[in-house]
Amino acid sequence: MDELGDSDHRKIGQELGLFVVSDLVGKGLPMLLPKGALVRNELERLIIEEKRALGYQFVYTPHIAKKEIYIKSGHIGRYDAMMPIMTDENGDEFVMKAMNCPHHFEIYNSSPKSYRDLPLRIAENGTVYRNEKSGELAGLLRVKNLTVDDTHHFIRQDQIESEMKMIFGLTDKIYKAFGFNDYKVEISVRDPQNKEKYFGSDEVWEKAEKILIESVKKWGVSYTVEEGEAAFYGPKIDVRVKDSQGRYWQLATIQLDFNQPENFDLKYVAEDGKFHKAVVVHVAIFGSFERFMGVIIEHYKGIFPLWLSPVQVKILPIGESHFLYATEVMDKLKAENIRVELDVSDETLGKKIRTTKIEKVPYALVIGDKELADKKVTVESRDSGNLGASSIEELISKLKEEIKNRK
């Protein structure tokens, strides 16, 4: 790890105990440790809260499916990173899913739909598996198993503009929670010299590409058009965000799809009483939780804001006589769902404070004779230094407000 830079997420991940990669489990298969899992939980909480507020409905789907569904979707034969096919005792062939969309299409088709049912927004934080080349695997940024904050928007053609506006607004809101305010867009379109690689007619592709370009123009974000980078079933938008070190990371993907609705007969009954095909928008804002975690570890250099910090508060009693009161303080913080640890080691207070700073904990609470007598704590802020004495009630109110606002 010595050769890695100080902001490399692999080095920080090891120092803070966030994740581990085992040779026996396999390269490209990182495992989140308890503190890393807490960061992941907060990311999931954020994305679920924001999506549910906009009417998204969350589902769970299996991690495998019969080979035929990927033949129908066109992935087998066109997508190089599919995992090897498995055969069960009945001779049926299955594939570990490399994407969630075919499963979501089958959920859509599980009941009849009317124009009144649309837009229908199906969401899943779904794990997929991709047979990435060994040399391309790197920590959390490139893995074989990735959990996508996946959504599929089933909409009418007259809803495309409003749906894209809503998606862009959600993307803005999510990214601003991490201080990502500067980003650019790449619009990926067909290779006009190699059209046989793609599903669908010229008319469908030209229409979809035009809609995406016009939508991004209205969003007001700088963009480029990249020929030959589209998915085989539709053009897409890739959003690259600028981090605290001035680097751009590809995160969100937004794809407009007129072709898979034909393959899977994704229809609804329109106002005219006839069947019409839905339009699908594929959206992932984080991209994947693994990659997003790698990006924000480097973006923050491990100095997470309070709401994301695995340990939010560390209590530092000076001596054994302060342990009982320190435990009472810890119990009160835990009762308010504040993540807290108690340091009852024999180390000096100075050493305890240094350790807390190395661990990048946002707040340390020092408890000595005066704090015990006054039933208060002395608050040491990682970012602002000594904040003086505080009652437990005042401290809890301050912390809860900071966490609620995701500061």
Order of alpha helices (4+ residues) and beta strands (2+ residues): alpha-beta-beta-alpha-beta-beta-alpha-beta-beta-alpha-beta-beta-alpha-beta-alpha-beta-beta-beta-alpha-beta-beta-beta-alpha-beta-alpha-beta-alpha-beta-alpha-beta-beta-alpha
